[in-house]
């Protein structure tokens, strides 16, 4: 296995990854190229499922959120 180190200056202009699931979903929705990789009904379903999951976890503390996710998966 080869380890590659990247200097910070080499990352100039590379956008950061989204910092939350909601941010990632918004980025997906706003990126026409990425959206084109998926059937529209599949994408709509995935977005809906993930937003429903977020709604079910909203307001829970980390311990309860972790417990509920562990129970499902």
PDB file of N, CA, C and O in Angstrom:
ATOM      1  N   UNK A   1       0.850  -1.172   0.000  1.00  0.00           N
ATOM      2  CA  UNK A   1       0.000   0.000   0.000  1.00  0.00           C
ATOM      3  C   UNK A   1       0.897   1.237   0.000  1.00  0.00           C
ATOM      4  O   UNK A   1       1.889   1.297   0.727  1.00  0.00           O
ATOM      5  N   UNK A   2       0.546   2.202  -0.806  1.00  0.00           N
ATOM      6  CA  UNK A   2       1.301   3.436  -0.910  1.00  0.00           C
ATOM      7  C   UNK A   2       0.568   4.546  -0.165  1.00  0.00           C
ATOM      8  O   UNK A   2      -0.640   4.717  -0.323  1.00  0.00           O
ATOM      9  N   UNK A   3       1.291   5.283   0.633  1.00  0.00           N
ATOM     10  CA  UNK A   3       0.724   6.429   1.329  1.00  0.00           C
ATOM     11  C   UNK A   3       1.068   7.683   0.544  1.00  0.00           C
ATOM     12  O   UNK A   3       2.222   7.920   0.187  1.00  0.00           O
ATOM     13  N   UNK A   4       0.042   8.478   0.284  1.00  0.00           N
ATOM     14  CA  UNK A   4       0.237   9.710  -0.474  1.00  0.00           C
ATOM     15  C   UNK A   4      -0.105  10.879   0.439  1.00  0.00           C
ATOM     16  O   UNK A   4      -1.177  10.912   1.044  1.00  0.00           O
ATOM     17  N   UNK A   5       0.799  11.824   0.533  1.00  0.00           N
ATOM     18  CA  UNK A   5       0.562  13.034   1.307  1.00  0.00           C
ATOM     19  C   UNK A   5       0.296  14.171   0.332  1.00  0.00           C
ATOM     20  O   UNK A   5       1.011  14.345  -0.655  1.00  0.00           O
ATOM     21  N   UNK A   6      -0.742  14.937   0.624  1.00  0.00           N
ATOM     22  CA  UNK A   6      -1.116  16.049  -0.237  1.00  0.00           C
ATOM     23  C   UNK A   6      -0.925  17.341   0.552  1.00  0.00           C
ATOM     24  O   UNK A   6      -1.441  17.492   1.659  1.00  0.00           O
ATOM     25  N   UNK A   7      -0.189  18.247  -0.028  1.00  0.00           N
ATOM     26  CA  UNK A   7       0.029  19.541   0.618  1.00  0.00           C
ATOM     27  C   UNK A   7      -1.248  20.369   0.546  1.00  0.00           C
ATOM     28  O   UNK A   7      -2.013  20.274  -0.413  1.00  0.00           O
ATOM     29  N   UNK A   8      -1.462  21.169   1.558  1.00  0.00           N
ATOM     30  CA  UNK A   8      -2.650  22.025   1.604  1.00  0.00           C
ATOM     31  C   UNK A   8      -2.753  22.897   0.361  1.00  0.00           C
ATOM     32  O   UNK A   8      -3.849  23.116  -0.155  1.00  0.00           O
ATOM     33  N   UNK A   9      -1.627  23.392  -0.118  1.00  0.00           N
ATOM     34  CA  UNK A   9      -1.669  24.257  -1.302  1.00  0.00           C
ATOM     35  C   UNK A   9      -2.151  23.495  -2.540  1.00  0.00           C
ATOM     36  O   UNK A   9      -2.676  24.100  -3.474  1.00  0.00           O
ATOM     37  N   UNK A  10      -1.973  22.161  -2.548  1.00  0.00           N
ATOM     38  CA  UNK A  10      -2.449  21.357  -3.670  1.00  0.00           C
ATOM     39  C   UNK A  10      -3.970  21.242  -3.673  1.00  0.00           C
ATOM     40  O   UNK A  10      -4.567  20.870  -4.683  1.00  0.00           O
ATOM     41  N   UNK A  11      -4.586  21.560  -2.554  1.00  0.00           N
ATOM     42  CA  UNK A  11      -6.041  21.449  -2.441  1.00  0.00           C
ATOM     43  C   UNK A  11      -6.754  22.775  -2.689  1.00  0.00           C
ATOM     44  O   UNK A  11      -7.979  22.849  -2.589  1.00  0.00           O
ATOM     45  N   UNK A  12      -6.007  23.803  -3.006  1.00  0.00           N
ATOM     46  CA  UNK A  12      -6.614  25.101  -3.276  1.00  0.00           C
ATOM     47  C   UNK A  12      -7.621  24.962  -4.411  1.00  0.00           C
ATOM     48  O   UNK A  12      -7.304  24.423  -5.471  1.00  0.00           O
ATOM     49  N   UNK A  13      -8.810  25.441  -4.185  1.00  0.00           N
ATOM     50  CA  UNK A  13      -9.851  25.378  -5.205  1.00  0.00           C
ATOM     51  C   UNK A  13     -10.691  24.109  -5.164  1.00  0.00           C
ATOM     52  O   UNK A  13     -11.706  24.017  -5.855  1.00  0.00           O
ATOM     53  N   UNK A  14     -10.279  23.128  -4.360  1.00  0.00           N
ATOM     54  CA  UNK A  14     -11.067  21.893  -4.237  1.00  0.00           C
ATOM     55  C   UNK A  14     -12.155  22.158  -3.194  1.00  0.00           C
ATOM     56  O   UNK A  14     -11.844  22.499  -2.053  1.00  0.00           O
ATOM     57  N   UNK A  15     -13.409  22.007  -3.569  1.00  0.00           N
ATOM     58  CA  UNK A  15     -14.476  22.301  -2.603  1.00  0.00           C
ATOM     59  C   UNK A  15     -14.478  21.284  -1.460  1.00  0.00           C
ATOM     60  O   UNK A  15     -14.163  20.109  -1.652  1.00  0.00           O
ATOM     61  N   UNK A  16     -14.834  21.755  -0.287  1.00  0.00           N
ATOM     62  CA  UNK A  16     -14.939  20.879   0.880  1.00  0.00           C
ATOM     63  C   UNK A  16     -16.159  19.977   0.732  1.00  0.00           C
ATOM     64  O   UNK A  16     -17.133  20.326   0.066  1.00  0.00           O
ATOM     65  N   UNK A  17     -16.085  18.826   1.359  1.00  0.00           N
ATOM     66  CA  UNK A  17     -17.247  17.941   1.391  1.00  0.00           C
ATOM     67  C   UNK A  17     -18.324  18.565   2.271  1.00  0.00           C
ATOM     68  O   UNK A  17     -18.001  19.329   3.181  1.00  0.00           O
ATOM     69  N   UNK A  18     -19.597  18.257   2.022  1.00  0.00           N
ATOM     70  CA  UNK A  18     -20.666  18.778   2.874  1.00  0.00           C
ATOM     71  C   UNK A  18     -20.441  18.351   4.328  1.00  0.00           C
ATOM     72  O   UNK A  18     -19.915  17.269   4.590  1.00  0.00           O
ATOM     73  N   UNK A  19     -20.840  19.205   5.263  1.00  0.00           N
ATOM     74  CA  UNK A  19     -20.616  18.917   6.671  1.00  0.00           C
ATOM     75  C   UNK A  19     -21.804  18.271   7.371  1.00  0.00           C
ATOM     76  O   UNK A  19     -21.760  18.034   8.578  1.00  0.00           O
ATOM     77  N   UNK A  20     -22.861  17.987   6.623  1.00  0.00           N
ATOM     78  CA  UNK A  20     -24.037  17.330   7.199  1.00  0.00           C
ATOM     79  C   UNK A  20     -24.782  16.598   6.083  1.00  0.00           C
ATOM     80  O   UNK A  20     -24.565  16.845   4.897  1.00  0.00           O
ATOM     81  N   UNK A  21     -25.649  15.707   6.490  1.00  0.00           N
ATOM     82  CA  UNK A  21     -26.452  14.998   5.494  1.00  0.00           C
ATOM     83  C   UNK A  21     -27.348  15.970   4.739  1.00  0.00           C
ATOM     84  O   UNK A  21     -27.485  15.863   3.520  1.00  0.00           O
ATOM     85  N   UNK A  22     -27.953  16.908   5.441  1.00  0.00           N
ATOM     86  CA  UNK A  22     -28.823  17.881   4.760  1.00  0.00           C
ATOM     87  C   UNK A  22     -28.035  18.701   3.741  1.00  0.00           C
ATOM     88  O   UNK A  22     -28.525  18.960   2.642  1.00  0.00           O
ATOM     89  N   UNK A  23     -26.825  19.108   4.097  1.00  0.00           N
ATOM     90  CA  UNK A  23     -25.981  19.841   3.150  1.00  0.00           C
ATOM     91  C   UNK A  23     -25.648  18.980   1.942  1.00  0.00           C
ATOM     92  O   UNK A  23     -25.630  19.469   0.813  1.00  0.00           O
ATOM     93  N   UNK A  24     -25.386  17.707   2.177  1.00  0.00           N
ATOM     94  CA  UNK A  24     -25.077  16.789   1.076  1.00  0.00           C
ATOM     95  C   UNK A  24     -26.283  16.610   0.158  1.00  0.00           C
ATOM     96  O   UNK A  24     -26.133  16.559  -1.063  1.00  0.00           O
ATOM     97  N   UNK A  25     -27.469  16.515   0.739  1.00  0.00           N
ATOM     98  CA  UNK A  25     -28.672  16.369  -0.076  1.00  0.00           C
ATOM     99  C   UNK A  25     -28.918  17.620  -0.917  1.00  0.00           C
ATOM    100  O   UNK A  25     -29.299  17.525  -2.084  1.00  0.00           O
ATOM    101  N   UNK A  26     -28.702  18.789  -0.322  1.00  0.00           N
ATOM    102  CA  UNK A  26     -28.866  20.038  -1.068  1.00  0.00           C
ATOM    103  C   UNK A  26     -27.842  20.136  -2.204  1.00  0.00           C
ATOM    104  O   UNK A  26     -28.164  20.581  -3.305  1.00  0.00           O
ATOM    105  N   UNK A  27     -26.605  19.715  -1.920  1.00  0.00           N
ATOM    106  CA  UNK A  27     -25.564  19.738  -2.960  1.00  0.00           C
ATOM    107  C   UNK A  27     -25.925  18.789  -4.092  1.00  0.00           C
ATOM    108  O   UNK A  27     -25.736  19.118  -5.263  1.00  0.00           O
ATOM    109  N   UNK A  28     -26.435  17.631  -3.758  1.00  0.00           N
ATOM    110  CA  UNK A  28     -26.862  16.662  -4.770  1.00  0.00           C
ATOM    111  C   UNK A  28     -27.972  17.247  -5.626  1.00  0.00           C
ATOM    112  O   UNK A  28     -27.929  17.152  -6.852  1.00  0.00           O
ATOM    113  N   UNK A  29     -28.961  17.849  -4.990  1.00  0.00           N
ATOM    114  CA  UNK A  29     -30.076  18.436  -5.733  1.00  0.00           C
ATOM    115  C   UNK A  29     -29.640  19.566  -6.660  1.00  0.00           C
ATOM    116  O   UNK A  29     -30.236  19.767  -7.719  1.00  0.00           O
ATOM    117  N   UNK A  30     -28.613  20.296  -6.269  1.00  0.00           N
ATOM    118  CA  UNK A  30     -28.208  21.453  -7.058  1.00  0.00           C
ATOM    119  C   UNK A  30     -27.185  21.113  -8.148  1.00  0.00           C
ATOM    120  O   UNK A  30     -26.831  21.980  -8.946  1.00  0.00           O
ATOM    121  N   UNK A  31     -26.714  19.885  -8.191  1.00  0.00           N
ATOM    122  CA  UNK A  31     -25.699  19.487  -9.165  1.00  0.00           C
ATOM    123  C   UNK A  31     -26.339  18.695 -10.300  1.00  0.00           C
ATOM    124  O   UNK A  31     -26.610  17.502 -10.171  1.00  0.00           O
ATOM    125  N   UNK A  32     -26.571  19.379 -11.404  1.00  0.00           N
ATOM    126  CA  UNK A  32     -27.229  18.743 -12.549  1.00  0.00           C
ATOM    127  C   UNK A  32     -26.467  17.565 -13.121  1.00  0.00           C
ATOM    128  O   UNK A  32     -27.078  16.601 -13.583  1.00  0.00           O
ATOM    129  N   UNK A  33     -25.150  17.623 -13.097  1.00  0.00           N
ATOM    130  CA  UNK A  33     -24.353  16.511 -13.629  1.00  0.00           C
ATOM    131  C   UNK A  33     -24.566  15.270 -12.783  1.00  0.00           C
ATOM    132  O   UNK A  33     -24.839  14.192 -13.312  1.00  0.00           O
ATOM    133  N   UNK A  34     -24.443  15.413 -11.483  1.00  0.00           N
ATOM    134  CA  UNK A  34     -24.612  14.258 -10.601  1.00  0.00           C
ATOM    135  C   UNK A  34     -26.047  13.752 -10.658  1.00  0.00           C
ATOM    136  O   UNK A  34     -26.277  12.544 -10.700  1.00  0.00           O
ATOM    137  N   UNK A  35     -27.018  14.670 -10.659  1.00  0.00           N
ATOM    138  CA  UNK A  35     -28.420  14.242 -10.763  1.00  0.00           C
ATOM    139  C   UNK A  35     -28.648  13.414 -12.018  1.00  0.00           C
ATOM    140  O   UNK A  35     -29.463  12.491 -12.006  1.00  0.00           O
ATOM    141  N   UNK A  36     -27.945  13.727 -13.097  1.00  0.00           N
ATOM    142  CA  UNK A  36     -28.157  13.014 -14.364  1.00  0.00           C
ATOM    143  C   UNK A  36     -27.676  11.569 -14.308  1.00  0.00           C
ATOM    144  O   UNK A  36     -28.019  10.776 -15.185  1.00  0.00           O
ATOM    145  N   UNK A  37     -26.899  11.215 -13.309  1.00  0.00           N
ATOM    146  CA  UNK A  37     -26.422   9.842 -13.166  1.00  0.00           C
ATOM    147  C   UNK A  37     -27.507   8.902 -12.659  1.00  0.00           C
ATOM    148  O   UNK A  37     -27.345   7.684 -12.730  1.00  0.00           O
ATOM    149  N   UNK A  38     -28.603   9.438 -12.151  1.00  0.00           N
ATOM    150  CA  UNK A  38     -29.641   8.643 -11.502  1.00  0.00           C
ATOM    151  C   UNK A  38     -30.983   8.821 -12.199  1.00  0.00           C
ATOM    152  O   UNK A  38     -31.290   9.896 -12.715  1.00  0.00           O
ATOM    153  N   UNK A  39     -31.765   7.773 -12.207  1.00  0.00           N
ATOM    154  CA  UNK A  39     -33.144   7.871 -12.678  1.00  0.00           C
ATOM    155  C   UNK A  39     -33.869   8.861 -11.767  1.00  0.00           C
ATOM    156  O   UNK A  39     -33.701   8.804 -10.549  1.00  0.00           O
ATOM    157  N   UNK A  40     -34.666   9.762 -12.328  1.00  0.00           N
ATOM    158  CA  UNK A  40     -35.325  10.776 -11.498  1.00  0.00           C
ATOM    159  C   UNK A  40     -36.166  10.203 -10.355  1.00  0.00           C
ATOM    160  O   UNK A  40     -36.179  10.769  -9.261  1.00  0.00           O
ATOM    161  N   UNK A  41     -36.865   9.096 -10.588  1.00  0.00           N
ATOM    162  CA  UNK A  41     -37.688   8.541  -9.506  1.00  0.00           C
ATOM    163  C   UNK A  41     -36.820   7.916  -8.408  1.00  0.00           C
ATOM    164  O   UNK A  41     -37.181   7.966  -7.233  1.00  0.00           O
ATOM    165  N   UNK A  42     -35.681   7.331  -8.784  1.00  0.00           N
ATOM    166  CA  UNK A  42     -34.765   6.786  -7.787  1.00  0.00           C
ATOM    167  C   UNK A  42     -34.197   7.918  -6.937  1.00  0.00           C
ATOM    168  O   UNK A  42     -34.134   7.807  -5.713  1.00  0.00           O
ATOM    169  N   UNK A  43     -33.790   8.991  -7.576  1.00  0.00           N
ATOM    170  CA  UNK A  43     -33.228  10.130  -6.855  1.00  0.00           C
ATOM    171  C   UNK A  43     -34.272  10.742  -5.925  1.00  0.00           C
ATOM    172  O   UNK A  43     -33.968  11.047  -4.772  1.00  0.00           O
ATOM    173  N   UNK A  44     -35.475  10.920  -6.405  1.00  0.00           N
ATOM    174  CA  UNK A  44     -36.541  11.488  -5.572  1.00  0.00           C
ATOM    175  C   UNK A  44     -36.814  10.602  -4.363  1.00  0.00           C
ATOM    176  O   UNK A  44     -37.029  11.104  -3.259  1.00  0.00           O
ATOM    177  N   UNK A  45     -36.806   9.295  -4.566  1.00  0.00           N
ATOM    178  CA  UNK A  45     -37.025   8.364  -3.460  1.00  0.00           C
ATOM    179  C   UNK A  45     -35.898   8.451  -2.443  1.00  0.00           C
ATOM    180  O   UNK A  45     -36.150   8.514  -1.240  1.00  0.00           O
ATOM    181  N   UNK A  46     -34.667   8.455  -2.914  1.00  0.00           N
ATOM    182  CA  UNK A  46     -33.517   8.529  -2.007  1.00  0.00           C
ATOM    183  C   UNK A  46     -33.542   9.823  -1.188  1.00  0.00           C
ATOM    184  O   UNK A  46     -33.323   9.800   0.023  1.00  0.00           O
ATOM    185  N   UNK A  47     -33.808  10.937  -1.848  1.00  0.00           N
ATOM    186  CA  UNK A  47     -33.885  12.212  -1.142  1.00  0.00           C
ATOM    187  C   UNK A  47     -34.999  12.187  -0.094  1.00  0.00           C
ATOM    188  O   UNK A  47     -34.817  12.675   1.021  1.00  0.00           O
ATOM    189  N   UNK A  48     -36.130  11.629  -0.449  1.00  0.00           N
ATOM    190  CA  UNK A  48     -37.255  11.558   0.474  1.00  0.00           C
ATOM    191  C   UNK A  48     -36.936  10.668   1.678  1.00  0.00           C
ATOM    192  O   UNK A  48     -37.228  11.035   2.816  1.00  0.00           O
ATOM    193  N   UNK A  49     -36.346   9.517   1.434  1.00  0.00           N
ATOM    194  CA  UNK A  49     -35.994   8.595   2.520  1.00  0.00           C
ATOM    195  C   UNK A  49     -35.007   9.254   3.480  1.00  0.00           C
ATOM    196  O   UNK A  49     -35.186   9.194   4.696  1.00  0.00           O
ATOM    197  N   UNK A  50     -33.975   9.878   2.940  1.00  0.00           N
ATOM    198  CA  UNK A  50     -32.961  10.497   3.795  1.00  0.00           C
ATOM    199  C   UNK A  50     -33.541  11.668   4.588  1.00  0.00           C
ATOM    200  O   UNK A  50     -33.176  11.863   5.748  1.00  0.00           O
ATOM    201  N   UNK A  51     -34.428  12.442   3.989  1.00  0.00           N
ATOM    202  CA  UNK A  51     -35.033  13.565   4.718  1.00  0.00           C
ATOM    203  C   UNK A  51     -36.003  13.052   5.792  1.00  0.00           C
ATOM    204  O   UNK A  51     -36.128  13.659   6.856  1.00  0.00           O
ATOM    205  N   UNK A  52     -36.676  11.952   5.517  1.00  0.00           N
ATOM    206  CA  UNK A  52     -37.545  11.344   6.527  1.00  0.00           C
ATOM    207  C   UNK A  52     -36.713  10.840   7.695  1.00  0.00           C
ATOM    208  O   UNK A  52     -37.093  11.019   8.852  1.00  0.00           O
ATOM    209  N   UNK A  53     -35.572  10.206   7.399  1.00  0.00           N
ATOM    210  CA  UNK A  53     -34.673   9.757   8.465  1.00  0.00           C
ATOM    211  C   UNK A  53     -34.222  10.936   9.321  1.00  0.00           C
ATOM    212  O   UNK A  53     -34.223  10.852  10.549  1.00  0.00           O
ATOM    213  N   UNK A  54     -33.836  12.036   8.672  1.00  0.00           N
ATOM    214  CA  UNK A  54     -33.418  13.221   9.416  1.00  0.00           C
ATOM    215  C   UNK A  54     -34.546  13.735  10.316  1.00  0.00           C
ATOM    216  O   UNK A  54     -34.300  14.128  11.457  1.00  0.00           O
ATOM    217  N   UNK A  55     -35.761  13.732   9.813  1.00  0.00           N
ATOM    218  CA  UNK A  55     -36.900  14.217  10.591  1.00  0.00           C
ATOM    219  C   UNK A  55     -37.134  13.341  11.822  1.00  0.00           C
ATOM    220  O   UNK A  55     -37.469  13.850  12.891  1.00  0.00           O
ATOM    221  N   UNK A  56     -36.959  12.036  11.674  1.00  0.00           N
ATOM    222  CA  UNK A  56     -37.159  11.123  12.808  1.00  0.00           C
ATOM    223  C   UNK A  56     -36.080  11.296  13.875  1.00  0.00           C
ATOM    224  O   UNK A  56     -36.323  11.015  15.048  1.00  0.00           O
ATOM    225  N   UNK A  57     -34.906  11.750  13.486  1.00  0.00           N
ATOM    226  CA  UNK A  57     -33.798  11.905  14.428  1.00  0.00           C
ATOM    227  C   UNK A  57     -33.686  13.322  14.989  1.00  0.00           C
ATOM    228  O   UNK A  57     -32.946  13.562  15.942  1.00  0.00           O
ATOM    229  N   UNK A  58     -34.419  14.248  14.397  1.00  0.00           N
ATOM    230  CA  UNK A  58     -34.335  15.645  14.805  1.00  0.00           C
ATOM    231  C   UNK A  58     -34.713  15.804  16.277  1.00  0.00           C
ATOM    232  O   UNK A  58     -35.718  15.259  16.732  1.00  0.00           O
ATOM    233  N   UNK A  59     -33.902  16.549  17.005  1.00  0.00           N
ATOM    234  CA  UNK A  59     -34.196  16.840  18.399  1.00  0.00           C
ATOM    235  C   UNK A  59     -33.692  15.806  19.387  1.00  0.00           C
ATOM    236  O   UNK A  59     -33.783  16.015  20.596  1.00  0.00           O
ATOM    237  N   UNK A  60     -33.162  14.695  18.897  1.00  0.00           N
ATOM    238  CA  UNK A  60     -32.646  13.662  19.793  1.00  0.00           C
ATOM    239  C   UNK A  60     -31.204  13.972  20.170  1.00  0.00           C
ATOM    240  O   UNK A  60     -30.465  14.568  19.386  1.00  0.00           O
ATOM    241  N   UNK A  61     -30.806  13.565  21.372  1.00  0.00           N
ATOM    242  CA  UNK A  61     -29.397  13.734  21.736  1.00  0.00           C
ATOM    243  C   UNK A  61     -28.573  12.656  21.023  1.00  0.00           C
ATOM    244  O   UNK A  61     -29.126  11.715  20.455  1.00  0.00           O
ATOM    245  N   UNK A  62     -27.257  12.805  21.060  1.00  0.00           N
ATOM    246  CA  UNK A  62     -26.373  11.890  20.330  1.00  0.00           C
ATOM    247  C   UNK A  62     -26.566  10.437  20.739  1.00  0.00           C
ATOM    248  O   UNK A  62     -26.569   9.547  19.887  1.00  0.00           O
ATOM    249  N   UNK A  63     -26.729  10.187  22.043  1.00  0.00           N
ATOM    250  CA  UNK A  63     -26.879   8.808  22.523  1.00  0.00           C
ATOM    251  C   UNK A  63     -28.151   8.169  21.970  1.00  0.00           C
ATOM    252  O   UNK A  63     -28.123   7.024  21.520  1.00  0.00           O
ATOM    253  N   UNK A  64     -29.255   8.894  22.001  1.00  0.00           N
ATOM    254  CA  UNK A  64     -30.519   8.348  21.498  1.00  0.00           C
ATOM    255  C   UNK A  64     -30.478   8.189  19.990  1.00  0.00           C
ATOM    256  O   UNK A  64     -30.975   7.198  19.455  1.00  0.00           O
ATOM    257  N   UNK A  65     -29.893   9.152  19.304  1.00  0.00           N
ATOM    258  CA  UNK A  65     -29.757   9.063  17.843  1.00  0.00           C
ATOM    259  C   UNK A  65     -28.935   7.830  17.472  1.00  0.00           C
ATOM    260  O   UNK A  65     -29.306   7.085  16.566  1.00  0.00           O
ATOM    261  N   UNK A  66     -27.834   7.618  18.162  1.00  0.00           N
ATOM    262  CA  UNK A  66     -26.979   6.464  17.898  1.00  0.00           C
ATOM    263  C   UNK A  66     -27.718   5.167  18.169  1.00  0.00           C
ATOM    264  O   UNK A  66     -27.618   4.222  17.386  1.00  0.00           O
ATOM    265  N   UNK A  67     -28.468   5.108  19.283  1.00  0.00           N
ATOM    266  CA  UNK A  67     -29.226   3.903  19.621  1.00  0.00           C
ATOM    267  C   UNK A  67     -30.254   3.576  18.533  1.00  0.00           C
ATOM    268  O   UNK A  67     -30.384   2.422  18.124  1.00  0.00           O
ATOM    269  N   UNK A  68     -30.973   4.580  18.076  1.00  0.00           N
ATOM    270  CA  UNK A  68     -31.994   4.334  17.058  1.00  0.00           C
ATOM    271  C   UNK A  68     -31.382   3.874  15.735  1.00  0.00           C
ATOM    272  O   UNK A  68     -31.915   2.980  15.077  1.00  0.00           O
ATOM    273  N   UNK A  69     -30.269   4.482  15.350  1.00  0.00           N
ATOM    274  CA  UNK A  69     -29.613   4.062  14.112  1.00  0.00           C
ATOM    275  C   UNK A  69     -29.103   2.634  14.251  1.00  0.00           C
ATOM    276  O   UNK A  69     -29.242   1.834  13.326  1.00  0.00           O
ATOM    277  N   UNK A  70     -28.512   2.305  15.403  1.00  0.00           N
ATOM    278  CA  UNK A  70     -28.011   0.945  15.643  1.00  0.00           C
ATOM    279  C   UNK A  70     -29.139  -0.072  15.613  1.00  0.00           C
ATOM    280  O   UNK A  70     -28.950  -1.188  15.130  1.00  0.00           O
ATOM    281  N   UNK A  71     -30.308   0.294  16.119  1.00  0.00           N
ATOM    282  CA  UNK A  71     -31.459  -0.613  16.126  1.00  0.00           C
ATOM    283  C   UNK A  71     -31.914  -0.944  14.708  1.00  0.00           C
ATOM    284  O   UNK A  71     -32.365  -2.057  14.433  1.00  0.00           O
ATOM    285  N   UNK A  72     -31.792   0.028  13.817  1.00  0.00           N
ATOM    286  CA  UNK A  72     -32.250  -0.180  12.441  1.00  0.00           C
ATOM    287  C   UNK A  72     -31.224  -0.939  11.614  1.00  0.00           C
ATOM    288  O   UNK A  72     -31.573  -1.825  10.834  1.00  0.00           O
ATOM    289  N   UNK A  73     -29.962  -0.586  11.789  1.00  0.00           N
ATOM    290  CA  UNK A  73     -28.920  -1.179  10.948  1.00  0.00           C
ATOM    291  C   UNK A  73     -28.150  -2.234  11.696  1.00  0.00           C
ATOM    292  O   UNK A  73     -27.233  -2.839  11.141  1.00  0.00           O
TER     293      UNK A  73
END
